[in-house]
Amino acid sequence: MLPFIIAGLVSGAVYGLAGVGLVLTYKTSGVFNFAYGALATIAAYAFYFMHVQHGLPWALAAVVCLLVIAPVVGLLFAGLARALTDATLAVQVAS
């Protein structure tokens, strides 16, 4: 029973954090930014590439993903969101 409670709390926390991030992004910039999933996917693939395919220790691969790759991709997505501020709502959501 305890593993199910922990899994439920973790998944609920992830959904809550994603929801708060979407609301915060929309309220501050006026742009629907669904880039969180893309950012997590890119970081996960980069971690897999470094740890599994190239044999880097998992701690080093995680640090590189969290401190290098994720911020760079986040800045790229922020630039894209800034460029879409004046676009129509359909273009903002589709991008």
Contacts in CASP RR format, 6 or more apart in sequence:
PFRMAT RR
TARGET T0000
AUTHOR 0000-0000-0000
METHOD contacts of the structure
MODEL  1
MLPFIIAGLVSGAVYGLAGVGLVLTYKTSGVFNFAYGALATIAAYAFYFM
HVQHGLPWALAAVVCLLVIAPVVGLLFAGLARALTDATLAVQVAS
18 36 0 8 1.000
18 37 0 8 1.000
21 36 0 8 1.000
22 32 0 8 1.000
22 33 0 8 1.000
22 34 0 8 1.000
22 36 0 8 1.000
25 31 0 8 1.000
25 32 0 8 1.000
25 33 0 8 1.000
25 81 0 8 1.000
26 32 0 8 1.000
26 33 0 8 1.000
29 81 0 8 1.000
29 82 0 8 1.000
29 85 0 8 1.000
30 85 0 8 1.000
31 81 0 8 1.000
31 84 0 8 1.000
31 85 0 8 1.000
31 92 0 8 1.000
32 89 0 8 1.000
32 92 0 8 1.000
32 93 0 8 1.000
33 77 0 8 1.000
33 81 0 8 1.000
34 93 0 8 1.000
35 74 0 8 1.000
35 77 0 8 1.000
35 80 0 8 1.000
35 81 0 8 1.000
38 73 0 8 1.000
38 77 0 8 1.000
39 70 0 8 1.000
39 73 0 8 1.000
39 74 0 8 1.000
39 77 0 8 1.000
42 69 0 8 1.000
42 70 0 8 1.000
42 73 0 8 1.000
43 65 0 8 1.000
43 66 0 8 1.000
43 69 0 8 1.000
43 70 0 8 1.000
43 73 0 8 1.000
44 65 0 8 1.000
46 61 0 8 1.000
46 64 0 8 1.000
46 65 0 8 1.000
46 69 0 8 1.000
47 58 0 8 1.000
47 61 0 8 1.000
47 62 0 8 1.000
47 65 0 8 1.000
50 56 0 8 1.000
50 60 0 8 1.000
50 61 0 8 1.000
50 64 0 8 1.000
50 65 0 8 1.000
51 57 0 8 1.000
51 58 0 8 1.000
51 61 0 8 1.000
56 64 0 8 1.000
80 95 0 8 1.000
84 91 0 8 1.000
84 92 0 8 1.000
84 95 0 8 1.000
87 95 0 8 1.000
END
